Amino acid sequence: GKLQCQGGKPSLLTPHMVPVDSTVHLDGHEVTCRGVLALPGAQLDLLGLGMVEPGTQCGPRMVCQSRRCENTAFQELHRCLTA
């Protein structure tokens, strides 16, 4: 699903969906993050859920790459940004 930090609207959940909220510490501030856990039986094609795009910032000097939050110093970053 999509992780929304700082903002976003509460949305109507369908059966087999569980909201997941967590608080992270970022630069001395608490940030509440919201996510959704899709249980077996959830009709994902109807919900418009998806993974964040590669290159999306996921933390200070961190970007999403291959479904992981990676340090921007990883070797393929230049290739990713210039493609």
BELCORVEN-V938470 format. One record per backbone hydrogen bond with DSSP energy under -0.5 kcal/mol. NH is the residue of the N-H (numbers start at 1). CO is the residue of the C=O. E is the energy in kcal/mol with one decimal. If there is no record, write none. Layout:
{{NH:CO:E} {NH:CO:E}}
This chain:
{{4:2:-0.5} {4:34:-2.4} {5:3:-0.5} {6:32:-1.1} {17:14:-1.1} {18:37:-2.4} {20:35:-2.8} {22:33:-2.4} {24:31:-2.8} {26:24:-0.5} {26:29:-3.1} {29:26:-1.8} {31:24:-3.1} {33:22:-3.5} {33:31:-0.5} {34:4:-2.3} {35:20:-2.7} {37:18:-3.1} {38:36:-0.6} {39:16:-3.0} {39:37:-0.7} {42:39:-2.1} {44:42:-1.5} {46:43:-1.5} {47:43:-0.5} {47:44:-1.0} {48:44:-0.8} {49:44:-0.8} {55:64:-3.3} {56:53:-1.8} {58:62:-1.5} {59:62:-0.9} {62:59:-2.1} {63:70:-2.6} {64:56:-2.5} {65:68:-3.0} {68:65:-1.2} {70:63:-3.2} {70:68:-0.8} {72:61:-2.8} {74:71:-1.9} {77:74:-1.6} {80:76:-2.4} {81:77:-2.5} {82:78:-1.5} {83:79:-0.8} {83:80:-0.5}}
